[in-house]
Amino acid sequence: MEYVLQAQDLTMRYHNTLALDNLTLRLPKGRIIGLLGPNGSGKTTFIKLAAGLLTPASGTLTICDEKVGTATKAVVSYLPDRPYFNKQMRIREQLDFFQDFYADFDRERAEEMLRALNIDPNMKFRTLSKGNQEKVQLVLVMSRRAKLYLLDEPIGGVDPAARDYILNTIISNYDPDATVLISTHLIADVERVLDEFIFLYQGRLIRGGNADEVREETGKSLDELFREVFKCLPSC
């Protein structure tokens, strides 16, 4: 099996707080993977490390066999857990920015998705609802032809109907050879699209594997399994 990301003994601290504790994991190519855990489990820290926004205290992290850095940023498309665009910009200006900055940006695909959402690219970002702001960000991120998509809480701030659209957008707009990592606590909403899952707790991998296989083995949904595993742990 080929892997798009490999982490070995990855450790990250914020002052005296241990965010990741010798974390070792691998993300296979061509899969949609859920990074699942309670608040404070290290999900966002791991995603920021993979995006090249943080540097680990120790351990190694490679993407497409390259150490995380300038080279890997060209193949990683990152959606943070909160809006980051200049809210005074018009959506078409954001499209211009992505087109200029990312060689793999597919503007035609982005414009097609915006039309499907009935979002006018001449609108300013600040005039959109919170849900539509998140949709625009997702459209831009998923319109890159990346090798690894890092999506931090992509459905956390939108209504249930919009969640279905966002998940369908993720499924239908990534290269089958690429990998999508979705960090979320809304497991019941997202599990239908997952091929693999990772349960993270206090910066450690406590369970992971193939989503269909674990459902067959346990007779439980991922959401039920998550509740069962984490109810026995402190601070959950």
N, C-alpha and C positions, 0 to 999 in steps of 0.2 A: 504493500500500500504506500502511495506517495503522500507526503505531508506538506501542507503549505506553511505551517507554523510549528516550531518546536521550542519548548521552554524546558530548561534543565536547572533545578535547584534555584529557582527564581525567588529572591527575597527583596522586600521593599519595606522601608520604615519611614514613618512621618514622626520625627523627633523620637519619642519613646514608644510610639504605637507601631506594632508590627502589622502591616497591611497584607503582605504576602509572605508565607512561611515555607521556604524551600519548595516552591511549587514546581512540579514537573508534569507536563502534559504535551500532547501532540494533537494538532487539528488536521484531519485528512482532507485532501483535495476533493472538490465537487460535492460538498455536504453543507447542509444548513444545521448549525449547531447552537443549542441553547446553553448560555452561561447563566446558571440559575443559583440563587442564594439569597438569604435575607439581607437587609441593609447592613452595611459594614462588613460584608464578607470578602471584599476585595475585588469585586467585579469591575468597577470603574477604574480602579488602579491598574488592573491587568490590561484592560483595553487601552488605557493611556500609554502604558509601556509599549504595547504592540504598535500603537500609532506613532511612537517616537517622541511623545510629549514628556515622558519621564525617563529617568535613568535608574536602573535597579541598583540596590546596594551590593548585591552579589548574584551570581548565576548567569546563565546565558539565554538569549532569546534570538531566534533566527526566523526569518520569513523568506520563503523560496531560497533557502540555503544561504541567505545573506544576513549578516548581523544587522539588527535594527539600526537604521540611520537614513541618510539621504537617499540611498538606492532603494530602500524598501518603501519609502514614502511614495514613490512613483507607482507602486503596485497595490497600495492600501487605500481604501476609501472609507473615511471615518465620519460617523454621525454621533456627535456628542449628546449628552443627556439634557441639554438645554439650548435654545436658539442662540446663535453666535453671530448672525449677520448684522451688518449695519442697517438698522431699521428704517433709515431714511432712503435707502436704495430702492429702486424699482426692481421688480423680479427680473426683467430683461437685462438689467445691469448686473445682476447676480449671475445670470446665464453667460453674459460677456466675460465676467471674471473667471468663471470655471472654464470657459472655452480657451481663454488666454493662458490660464495657469496649469491646466491638466491636458496633456496630449491625448489622453484616452477618453476625453469627455465627448459624449454623443449628444450634440445639441438637438438634433432632430427627435431623438427619443425623449428628451426632457420636455420639449415643446408639445409632443404628442400626449404625454402624461398630464401636463398642465391643462391641455384642452379637455381631456377626459374628466378632470376635476372641476371644470368650469372656472379656472383661475386665470384672470387676465394678466399677462406678463407686464402690462403697463402699470399695474397697481404697485403702490409702495408697500414694502414688507410690513411696516407698522400698522397699516390699515386692515391687515388680515386678522382673523380670529386666531387664538392660540393653536387650535387644531389645524387650521390651514397653514400657519407658519411651519408647523412640524411636517406637514405634507410636502411643502415646497422644499424644505431641507432634505427630506427623504428622496424626492424626485431627483434633486441635483446629485446626491450621493450615489443613488442607484443608476444614474445615467453615465457613470464612468465604467470603463471596461477594465475593472480592477481584478486582481487575483485574490484579494482578501477584503471583505466588507466587514467593518466593525461597527455594529449598531448598538448604541447604549440607550436602552429604554425607548425604542422607537414608537411604542404604542402607549406609553404611560400617560400622556396628556390629552388623549383624544377619546371621543365617545365610542361605544361598542361598534356602531355601524362603520365608523371610520377605521376602526382596527381591522375589520375584515378587508377593507380596500387596501390598507397599508400592507397587510400580510400577503395579499394576492399580488401586490406590486413587487414585493420582495421575491416571491416565487417566480414570477414571470419575467423579471428584468435583471437576472444575473446569469453570467456565463456558466454553463453546466460544469466547466472545469474549475470554476472559482469556488471559494468557500465563504459562507456568510456566518458570522458569529453574532448572535443576538443575546444581549444582556437584558434580563427582565425579571420582575417578580410576579408578572401576570401569566402564570404558567398555563392555566386553563385556556387562555385565549390564544397562546402561541404554540402549544404543543402539537397541534395538527400539522404544522409545517416542518417540524423538526425531524431530522434524520438521526442526530446524535444529541446527547445531553451531557452536561458537566454540572455536578452539585459542588458548590464552593462554600466553605464555612471557615471563617477566621483565617482566610488566606491559604487554606489547604483544600486539596481535592479529596472529597470524601466518597464520591461515587460518580461514575460516568459510564457511557457505553451507547449502544444502539437503541434508539427509542422504541422501535417496534419489538425488538427482542426482549427488552425488559418488561414491556407491557404484557407480552405473551408469557414470560416466565412468572411474573408476579400476579397477573390478573388484575393489575391496577393501572390507572392512568398515571402519567408523570406527575400530575397535580396531586393525586392521592399519595403516590410514593413520596413526593417531596414533603407533604404534611406529616407523613409517618416518620420519615427520617429525621426531620428537623424538630419535631415536638419533643424528642428525647434529649436534645442538646441544650446546654445553658444559653440564656439570652435570646432564645427563639420563641 
